[in-house]
Amino acid sequence: MSSSTPTDPSRVAFSYKGFRFFWLTTLLVSFAVQIMSVSIAWQIYDVTGNVFLLGLVGLSLFLPALLLILVTGLTADRFNRRGIMAVCLGVELLCALGFLALVNAEAHEVWPIFGILIVLGTARAFWGPAAQSLAPNLVPPEALSNAITVNASAWQFASIMGPAAGGLLYGLSPTIAFGTGAVLLLVAMVCVLLIPRPARRESQQATSLEVIFGGFRYIFSNKVVLGAISLDMFAVLMGGAVALLPVYVKDILHAGPEELGLLRAAPGIGAIVMALYLTRFPIRDHAGKVLFLFVGLFGAFTVVFGLSTTVWISIPALALVGAADMVSVTIRETIMQLWTPEEVRGRVNAVNSVFIGASNELGEFRAGTVAHFIGPVAAVAMGGFGAIAIAVIWSRVFPGLREQRTLDKKMA
């Protein structure tokens, strides 16, 4: 990492008006989603007392993205991305109001909640590719790395503070919790509309199967992009340990809910600290080698957490896991966006969004299943070593990604 011209305005994403509104939108939407997620979980459990139904919440939100993967990306490539984001936020606002109406009606059936969740998941499915593809239209290539870093810090901050805020607001009143989520989404919609409209993109391609599958075709034909996307998927799949935190707290660390809160917050805190560092000292050279190094460190710190028997080692270990992941996210996303042509960026980001969602969901499933058979310590440690192995193997299989030098342009 180098500090060369760190204050150069051309490299600072906040120098651009459109990105400032984009970042604020990310922060507001992330907070709203976190607050509503916590409130929905409490509401479902209050009504049913059924733990299994809580697991269906994540599935209801993820499944639309998987089923609509060919449509969401094509939409982001064919239509105005800012407009798509505004429509999605309008739908999410209606969903928040729907949850608010159910709470005030004191409904004792959960199927309307899951119906709204599916609609919310559908809106999120269209939001992801459009939002990820809009960012490169708001800043020049030399500021994209900084844009990705600070934008990631927004949702990391929301992931730390949002659940706590949601719990406190729901404790005051479910109406206040869902009402706050609705207000945040409304303000976010205004912010989206204040983003300067990017240049109109005209597509000359008629819709066909070849066009629909263009994202998949491009990913599998470009080894750098394929390596970046698959590296994240398999590293997270192997290294995920969040699902086992309650087991660790109770049975291994012999701690309580306060320590659980600290452990859950630790990766996000580490990520934010690293994001602040990267905005001051961005990566200027050997980006590919740094990427694989930090994916390996992600696995190594996961092993440290897995083998720890004291909370004061576990918390720093998870903070370092989050910090290493932030470096990886910044490099991978920047390289992927710069290597992907504008005309297929939406479809590529749709695939990337589903891969990330699948790796998180399957990573928790892997950790839980393996822990059932060999115990949580072995499951987490084995996953960490697996992430290290993935970094080593991928560095050999994708030499173009390994030899990538800079994040400012396509250059090995």
N, C-alpha and C positions, 0 to 999 in steps of 0.2 A: 504494500500500500504506500502511496506517495501523497504528499501534501501540495503538489505543484498546482499553482493558481487555484486554490480551493475557493477563493472568493470571486472568481471570474463570473460576472453576472450571466454570461451566456451559458454557464454550466449549472446555474442554480434554478431549479424548477419554479420556485416561488417568485422569480422575476417575471413570470408570465401570468397575466390576469386570468386566462382561461384555466390554468392549472390550479390557481388558488381556489377558485370556486369548485373545481373538481375534487381537490383534497378535502375541502370542507364538506362536500357531499359525501365522500367516503366516510368521514368521521361521524357525521350525523346518522347516516344509514346504518353503519356498524353499531352505533349505540342503540338505535331503535331495534335492530334485530336482536341484540343481546338482551335488552330489557324484555322484549316480547317473548323470547325463547324461555327465559327463566319463568316469566309469568304464566306462559302456556303450560309448562311442566307442572307448576304448582296447581294450576286450575284443573288439569287432567287428574292429578293425584287426589286433589280435594274431592272431585266428583266421584271417582271410581275406586281409589285405593289400590289400583292395579299397576304394579311396577312394569309389567310387560308392555303396557300401552305407552310408557315413556320412551321405550326403545323405538316405537313406531313413529315418533315425532321426527327423528332424524331421517328415517326412511322416506316419510311423506315429503320432506323437503328436498331430498336428493334424487328420488326416482324420476320426477319430471325432467331434470337436467339430463339424465341418462336416456330416457325415452325420446327426448326432443333434440338430441345432440346434432342431428343432421339439419334441423330447421333453425335452431337458434343461431348457429354460426353463419349460415347463409343469410339470415335476416340482418345480422350485423354488417355483412359485406354489401348488401343490396340497398339498405335504407339508412337514413340519417341516424347515426349512433346516439347523438344527444337526444333526438326525438324518442328513440327506443327507450333510453334511460328514463325520460320524463314519463312516458306511458307506464313503464314498469313501476315507477314510484307511485303513480296514481293508483295502480292496482294494489300495491302493498298498503297504501293509505286506506283503501276500501277494506282490505283484510283486517287492518288494525281496528277500524270502526266496527267491523263485524264481530271481532273478539270482544270489543267494548259492549256491543249490544247483547251478546250472549251472557256476559258477566252481569249486566244490569237486569237481564231477564231471569237470572238465577236458574239457567237451564240445567237439567240433570241428565242430559244425554250428551255423549262425547262425539257422536258422528258428525254433528255440524262443525265441531272444532277441527276434525281431520279433513272435512271438506274444504274448509278455509285454508288449512295448511297446504293442501295440494295446489290450490290456486296461488297461494303465496310462493310455493316452490316453483311453480310455472313462471311466475314473474321473475323470480331470482334466476331461473335458467336462462331467460332472455337478457337479464341485466348483466350477467357475468361477461359473456363475450363482447357485448357492446361497450361496457365500461373499460375492460382491459384493452380493447382495440382503439378506444378514443384517446387514451393517454399519449400515445406516440404522435397523435395529430395536434397536441396542444403545446408541445415543447420540441425544440430541435434535437437531433440525435445526440449532440454532446451533453445535453441536459437530461437525457432519458434515464440514465443510471440514478441520478439524484432524485428524479421524479418517482421512480419505482421504490427507492429506499424510503423517502418521506411518506409516500402514500401507504406503504406497508406499516410504517410506524403508527399511522392513524388507526388502522384496524387492530393493531396490537394493543394500543392504548385502550381502545374500546373493549377488547377482549378481557382486559384486566379490570377496568372500572365498570363496564356494562353489567356483568352479572351481579355485582354488589349493589349497584344502583337499582337494578331490577328487583332484587330481593327486598331492599328497603322500601321501594315504592309499592310493591305488592303488599308488604306488611302494613303500610298505611292504608291502602285501599286498592283492590284490583282495578277499579275505575281509574284511579290516578296513574297506575302503571301503564295500562293500555292507552290511556289518554295522552300520556307523555310520549309514548311511541308514535302515536298518530301525529302529534305536533312536530316531532323531530322529522318525520317523513315529509310533512308539508313544507317545512323550511328547506329540507333537502331538495324538494321538487323546484322550489324557487331558485335555489343555487344552480341547479342544472340548467334552468332556462336562462340564467345569467352568464353561462359559459358562451363565449363567442362562437358562432356557428362555423365549424370547419368548412374548408372548400368542398363543394359538392362533388361527389364521386359518381361518375357515370360508368355503369357496367354494360359492355357490349355483348356479354355472353348470355345466350338464352338458357333458361333453367333446364338442366338435363341431369342424368345420373352422374355424368362425369363432373359436372359443376358441383352437384350436391356432395359428392365424395372428394371434392378438391382438397379439403383440409387434410383428410387421411392420406391422400396421395402425396401431397407436398411433404408431410411429416415423414413418411416412410422413404421418400426419395432424398431427403436432406439429412445427412447423418448428424450434423451439428444440432439441429432442432430436435431430431429424434432422441439424441443422447441427452439433451437438456431436460426434455419432458419425462423420459423414462427414468433418468437418474433420480428425479424428485419422487416419482411414484414408488420405486422400489426401495429407496432409502427410508422414506416415511413408513412404508409398509413394514419394513424390518425393524425400524427403530422406535416406533410409537410405543409409549409407556403410560400415557395419560389415563387410559382406561383402568389401569391397575393402581392408581394413586390411593383410592380408598382402602384397598387391601394393604398397601405398604404402610399407610398411616396407622391402621389399627393393629395389624399382626406383626409388622417388622420394626417399625419405628416406635410403636407403642405410644402414639400421640393422639391428639384430638382434632376436632373440626377446625380450630384456629390454625393448627399446623397444616391441615389439608388446604385451607385457603391460601396460605403462603406458598405451598408447593404448586398449586394450580397457577398462581400469579407469577412464579419465578421465571418460566420460559418467556413470558411476555415482557417482563422487566429486563431480562437479559437482551431480548431482541430490540427493545427501545433504546437501551444504552448503546448497543452496537450501531443502530441506525443513526444516532446522533454522532457517533464517531465517524461513520462513513460519509456523512454530509460534510464533515470538516476535512477528512482525509480519505477521499475516494480512491478506489482501485484504479491505477493507471496502467499497469503492465502485468503480464503473466496471469491474466484473469482466469484462464482455463486451469492452470496448475493450482491457483489459489482456491478455485471452486472445489476441486477434488480433495485438496487438503482439508478444507472446512467441512465437507461432507464426512470425511474420515474422523474429524474431531467431533462432529455431531454424534457419530457412533461411539467414539471413545468416552465422551462425557455421559452418554447413556449407560455405558458399562459401569462407570463410576457410581452413577445413581443406583443402578441395579444391585451393586454389591454393598452399598452403604447401609449401615445400621444405626446411623444417627442423623437427626433432622438437620443439624448444622453442616453436614457434608452434603446431604441430599438437596437442600435448597440451592447452594451455590452450583452444584452439578447441573441442576435443571436450568438455572440461569445461563450457564455456559452452553447448554444444549440450545436454548433459544438464541443466544448470540451467534453461535456457529450457523444455525439455520437461517438467520437474517442475512449473513454474508452469502450463503448459498442462494437464497431467494433473489437477492439483488443481482448477482452475476447471471444466474440462469434466466431470469425474466428479461433482463436487458439484452442478453445475447439472442434469446428467442425472438424478441420483438424486432430487433435490428435485422435479423436474418430472414424474417418472414415478410414477403411482399405485401403491400397494402391491400391488394385485391383479394387475398385469401386470409388476411389476419383474423377476421371474425371467426371463420371456420376452424382455424388452427387454435384460437383461444377457447372455442367451445370444447374441442377435444381436450385441451389442457385443463380446463375447469373440471370436466368430468373425471379426468385422471387424478387430479388433486383430491376431489371429493371421494373418489373410490379408494384412494390410498389411505385417507384418513379413516374411512369407515372400515375397510378391510384390515387396516393396521390395528385398530381396536379389537376387531374380531380375532386376528391372529394372536395378539397378546393374551386375550382372554382364554382362547382355546388351548394354547400351549401352556399357559399357567395352570389350567385345569389338570393337565397330565404331568407336568414336571415341576410345578411350583412357580410363584411369581418371580423370585430372584433369578432362577435359571432362565425363565422366559424373557425377562428384560435384558439380562446380560447377553443371552444368545442373540437377541434382536440387535443389540448394539454392535456385537462382533459381525453380525450379518450386514449392517450398514457400512462398516469398515470394508468388508469384502466387496460390497457393491461398488464402493468408491474405487478400489483397486482394479476390479474387473472392468468397470466402465471406462477407466482411464486408458485401458489397453484396447478395448473394443472401439472406442470413439476418439482416435488420436486427433482428429480435427478440432474437437471440443477441448481436448487437453492442451493443444498448442495455441488456442485462441489467446491473443496478446492483450487487446484493448477492448474496452466497452464502448468506445466512441464511434467505431465503424467496423465493418466486416474486414477483419485483417488478422491473419495468422502470423 
